[in-house]
Every structure is written in C-alpha cells, then in structure tokens.
C-alpha cells in the first residue's frame, strides 16, 4: 500500500476519535450539570443534547440510552466521593477525603446526593449501586475505627461508622443548601468526638 495514501486515513481516524471523545465529554458534562441542577427528571436526552450542543444521533452513537449516560456519571460520582485510599486509611483521612470531595467537586457532590436519594428511591439499579458503595465505605470506616479504637467491639465500630457516614451525608447536604455552612469544621469536631 502506498504510504502517502495511508497517512490521511490514520490522521482522519485520530481526528474522528478525538472528536468522539470530546463529544462524549460534552455529553457527560451536560448530564452532570443537569443532574446537579434538577435531578433525574431534568436529565432528558433532549436536554442533554441541547446543553452539550450535539444532535440526538451523536448522543446515541456514544450511549445506548439516557440511563447509560446517567449511570456513567453516577459511577464517576461514586468513585470521586471515596477514592480508594493508598495503604492504611485513618478515620481522619476518610473524613477529609469526603470533605474535600464536597468542597472541591461540588457538582459531582450534588449529583451523588441527588441521585443517591431520588434515583435510589425510584431506580433499582441506582439503589443497588449506592447501597454497595455505602457498604464499602462503611467497611473502610469500620476498619479504621477498629485500628484506632481497639476498645470498640466490631458491632460498636460498625455503629460508630454508620453514625459518621450519616453525619457526613447530612453535613454535605447542608453545605450544598447553605454555602456558608462550614462542613469541614463540623466534620473535624465529629471525628474528635468519635476518637476521644
């Protein structure tokens, strides 16, 4: 094959792939934004396409359905809310990661909370993902508590971990509703009380 003929095809493929990746990211950004502003009801295919500046055909070339785009964003939010800690994570490390997530990634935090509540109540697939994620977080907090508070039984550590997670989710919701709320200060006081 003539190398001069092969070159434009390779370049066209790279441009097409890059354009597809850029379109996919615009669609995901629009989905994220719509979920954060209005929940699952606001994230229709037509609204996603409008906000992303793409035609429905482009959407369906990349995603089979609205649900697939939403689940992609939900997976992203779940991964961001509690990144896999390197090595042994302390309770403080886990709390600080969540506080940073809410403060530094407010849109994903809103998506996480909105989808966890509204989607978790209405969609069995989302409910399953959120509950599995909660269980993994609970186990991490319980392990950290068992290491830092050897005086706690496993049952007591699990109850403390549940209380911490419930408080953190409540603080996150409060901080999203009221930007003046100091989530970090409340979370640090909570950790001080639990570890005392």
C-alpha positions as CSV (number, residue, x, y, z in Angstrom):
1,X,0.0,0.0,0.0
2,X,1.2,3.5,-0.8
3,X,2.4,5.2,2.5
4,X,1.1,8.5,1.3
5,X,-2.4,7.2,1.0
6,X,-2.4,5.5,4.4
7,X,-1.3,8.7,6.2
8,X,-4.5,10.8,5.7
9,X,-6.7,7.8,6.8
10,X,-4.7,7.4,10.0
11,X,-5.0,11.2,10.7
12,X,-8.7,11.1,9.9
13,X,-9.2,8.2,12.4
14,X,-7.3,10.1,15.1
15,X,-9.3,13.3,14.5
16,X,-12.6,11.3,14.5
17,X,-11.6,9.5,17.7
18,X,-10.6,12.8,19.4
19,X,-13.8,14.4,18.2
20,X,-15.8,11.4,19.6
21,X,-14.0,11.7,22.9
22,X,-14.7,15.5,23.1
23,X,-18.4,14.9,22.2
24,X,-18.6,12.2,24.8
25,X,-17.1,14.5,27.5
26,X,-19.5,17.3,26.5
27,X,-22.5,14.9,26.8
28,X,-21.2,13.7,30.2
29,X,-20.6,17.3,31.4
30,X,-24.2,18.3,30.3
31,X,-25.6,15.2,32.1
32,X,-23.6,16.1,35.3
33,X,-24.8,19.6,35.2
34,X,-28.5,18.7,34.6
35,X,-28.4,16.1,37.3
36,X,-26.9,18.6,39.7
37,X,-29.4,21.3,38.9
38,X,-32.6,19.3,38.5
39,X,-32.1,15.6,39.3
40,X,-33.1,12.7,37.1
41,X,-36.2,14.3,35.7
42,X,-34.1,17.2,34.3
43,X,-31.6,14.9,32.5
44,X,-33.6,14.1,29.4
45,X,-31.9,13.1,26.2
46,X,-33.2,16.3,24.5
47,X,-31.9,18.5,27.4
48,X,-28.5,16.7,27.4
49,X,-28.2,17.2,23.7
50,X,-29.2,20.8,23.9
51,X,-26.7,21.6,26.7
52,X,-23.9,19.6,25.1
53,X,-24.6,21.1,21.7
54,X,-25.0,17.8,19.9
55,X,-27.6,16.1,17.9
56,X,-29.5,13.1,19.2
57,X,-27.8,10.9,16.7
58,X,-24.4,11.8,18.1
59,X,-25.7,11.0,21.6
60,X,-27.0,7.6,20.5
61,X,-23.7,6.9,18.7
62,X,-22.0,7.1,22.1
63,X,-24.7,6.0,24.6
64,X,-27.4,3.4,24.2
65,X,-29.8,5.4,26.4
66,X,-30.2,8.2,28.8
67,X,-29.8,5.7,31.6
68,X,-26.3,4.7,30.3
69,X,-25.1,8.3,30.3
70,X,-26.6,8.8,33.8
71,X,-25.0,5.6,35.2
72,X,-21.7,6.8,33.7
73,X,-21.9,10.0,35.7
74,X,-23.2,8.1,38.8
75,X,-20.2,5.8,38.6
76,X,-17.9,8.8,38.3
77,X,-19.5,10.5,41.3
78,X,-19.3,7.3,43.4
79,X,-15.6,6.9,42.6
80,X,-14.9,10.5,43.4
81,X,-16.8,10.5,46.7
82,X,-14.5,7.9,48.2
83,X,-11.3,7.2,46.3
84,X,-9.5,4.0,47.1
85,X,-7.1,5.0,49.8
86,X,-3.4,4.1,49.3
87,X,-2.3,1.9,52.3
88,X,-3.9,2.2,55.7
89,X,-6.5,4.9,55.8
90,X,-7.4,6.6,59.1
91,X,-10.8,7.9,60.1
92,X,-9.4,11.4,59.7
93,X,-8.1,10.5,56.1
94,X,-11.5,9.1,55.2
95,X,-13.4,12.1,56.6
96,X,-11.0,14.6,54.9
97,X,-11.4,12.9,51.6
98,X,-15.2,13.3,51.8
99,X,-15.0,16.9,52.9
100,X,-12.6,17.6,50.0
101,X,-14.9,15.9,47.6
102,X,-17.9,18.1,48.7
103,X,-15.8,21.3,48.7
104,X,-13.7,20.7,45.6
105,X,-16.1,18.9,43.4
106,X,-19.4,20.5,44.2
107,X,-21.2,19.5,41.0
108,X,-20.3,15.8,41.5
109,X,-21.2,16.0,45.1
110,X,-24.7,17.3,44.2
111,X,-25.0,14.5,41.6
112,X,-24.0,12.0,44.2
113,X,-26.5,13.2,46.8
114,X,-29.4,13.9,44.4
115,X,-29.0,10.6,42.6
116,X,-28.5,8.6,45.8
117,X,-31.8,10.0,47.2
118,X,-34.1,10.4,44.2
119,X,-32.6,7.7,42.0
120,X,-32.1,5.3,44.9
121,X,-35.8,5.6,45.7
122,X,-37.0,5.1,42.2
123,X,-34.4,3.1,40.2
124,X,-33.4,-0.4,41.5
125,X,-30.1,-0.3,39.5
126,X,-29.1,3.0,41.1
127,X,-30.3,1.9,44.5
128,X,-28.1,-1.2,44.2
129,X,-25.0,0.8,43.3
130,X,-25.5,3.3,46.0
131,X,-26.1,0.6,48.7
132,X,-23.0,-1.4,47.5
133,X,-20.9,1.8,47.7
134,X,-22.3,2.7,51.1
135,X,-21.4,-0.8,52.3
136,X,-17.8,-0.5,51.1
137,X,-17.5,2.9,52.7
138,X,-18.9,1.5,56.0
139,X,-16.4,-1.3,55.9
140,X,-13.5,1.2,55.4
141,X,-14.6,3.4,58.3
142,X,-15.2,0.3,60.5
143,X,-11.7,-1.0,59.7
144,X,-10.2,2.4,60.5
145,X,-12.1,2.6,63.8
146,X,-11.1,-0.9,64.8
147,X,-7.4,0.1,64.3
148,X,-7.7,3.4,66.0
149,X,-10.1,2.4,68.8
150,X,-9.2,-1.2,69.8
151,X,-11.5,-0.8,72.8
152,X,-14.6,-0.9,70.4
153,X,-16.2,-4.2,69.6
154,X,-16.9,-4.9,65.9
155,X,-20.5,-4.1,66.5
156,X,-19.7,-0.8,68.2
157,X,-17.3,0.1,65.5
158,X,-19.9,-0.6,62.8
159,X,-22.5,1.6,64.7
160,X,-19.9,4.4,65.0
161,X,-19.1,4.1,61.3
162,X,-22.8,4.3,60.4
163,X,-23.2,7.4,62.6
164,X,-20.1,9.1,61.0
165,X,-21.4,8.4,57.5
166,X,-24.9,9.6,58.3
167,X,-23.5,12.8,59.8
168,X,-21.2,13.4,56.8
169,X,-24.0,12.9,54.4
170,X,-26.1,15.3,56.4
171,X,-23.3,17.8,56.6
172,X,-22.8,17.5,52.8
173,X,-26.5,18.1,52.1
174,X,-26.4,21.1,54.5
175,X,-23.3,22.6,52.8
176,X,-24.9,22.2,49.3
177,X,-28.0,24.0,50.5
178,X,-26.1,26.7,52.5
179,X,-22.7,27.6,51.2
180,X,-21.9,29.5,54.4
181,X,-22.1,26.2,56.4
182,X,-18.6,25.1,57.4
183,X,-18.8,21.4,56.7
184,X,-15.1,20.8,57.4
185,X,-15.3,22.3,60.9
186,X,-18.3,20.2,61.8
187,X,-16.7,17.0,60.4
188,X,-13.5,17.6,62.3
189,X,-15.4,18.1,65.6
190,X,-17.3,14.9,64.9
191,X,-14.0,13.0,64.3
192,X,-12.6,14.5,67.5
193,X,-15.6,13.2,69.5
194,X,-15.5,9.7,68.0
195,X,-11.8,9.3,68.5
196,X,-11.7,10.7,72.0
